[in-house]
Amino acid sequence: MIDLTFTAATMEELRYLRFNHPHPHVQTKMEALLLKAHNIPHYLIATITGKCENTIRSYFMEFKEGGIQKLQQLNFNKPHSDLDSKKDIIKAHF
């Protein structure tokens, strides 16, 4: 079990960001943390949020490592193609 501590200020910020953050992925993270703060078991948090338990645990570890600021970071994988460098040539061709 991952042991986390939530202050009143943290809870208030989680509640606010749960509905007001511009990205839905971050909103889901905030919801998971709010549920954790209310001692909901991990498997139920996973069911409620529609995420797997490993993902939920990764959210908790992010929070433990860097707080709410870390949870708001979006680190999506953006692979690059070898054709990226030829983008202008391809556009000009069409």
NORSUL-V942307 format. One record per residue. N is the residue number from 1. RES is the residue in one letter. SS is DSSP state (@ for helix, = for strand, . for the rest). PHI is phi as a letter, one per 20 degrees, with the letter a starting at -180 (none if undefined). D_CENTER is the distance of its C-alpha to the mean C-alpha in whole Angstrom. Layout:
N/RES/SS/PHI/D_CENTER  N/RES/SS/PHI/D_CENTER
This chain:
1/M/./none/19  2/I/./e/17  3/D/./e/19  4/L/./c/17  5/T/./d/18  6/F/./c/17  7/T/./e/20  8/A/@/f/21  9/A/@/f/19  10/T/@/f/16  11/M/@/f/16  12/E/@/f/18  13/E/@/f/15  14/L/@/f/12  15/R/@/f/15  16/Y/@/f/15  17/L/@/f/11  18/R/@/g/11  19/F/@/d/13  20/N/@/d/14  21/H/./f/11  22/P/./f/12  23/H/./d/9  24/P/@/f/9  25/H/@/f/5  26/V/@/f/4  27/Q/@/g/7  28/T/@/f/6  29/K/@/f/4  30/M/@/f/7  31/E/@/f/10  32/A/@/f/9  33/L/@/f/10  34/L/@/f/13  35/L/@/f/14  36/K/@/f/14  37/A/@/f/16  38/H/./e/19  39/N/./l/19  40/I/./f/18  41/P/./f/19  42/H/@/g/16  43/Y/@/f/17  44/L/@/f/17  45/I/@/f/14  46/A/@/f/13  47/T/@/f/16  48/I/@/f/15  49/T/@/e/11  50/G/./m/13  51/K/./d/11  52/C/./e/13  53/E/@/f/14  54/N/@/f/13  55/T/@/f/9  56/I/@/g/9  57/R/@/f/11  58/S/@/f/9  59/Y/@/f/6  60/F/@/f/10  61/M/@/f/11  62/E/@/g/9  63/F/@/f/10  64/K/@/f/13  65/E/@/f/13  66/G/@/b/12  67/G/@/m/12  68/I/@/f/10  69/Q/@/g/11  70/K/@/f/9  71/L/@/f/5  72/Q/./e/6  73/Q/./f/7  74/L/./d/7  75/N/./d/9  76/F/./f/10  77/N/./f/14  78/K/./c/17  79/P/./f/20  80/H/./d/23  81/S/./e/26  82/D/@/f/30  83/L/@/e/31  84/D/@/g/29  85/S/@/f/32  86/K/@/d/34  87/K/@/g/32  88/D/@/f/35  89/I/@/f/37  90/I/@/f/36  91/K/@/f/35  92/A/@/f/39  93/H/@/f/40  94/F/./e/39
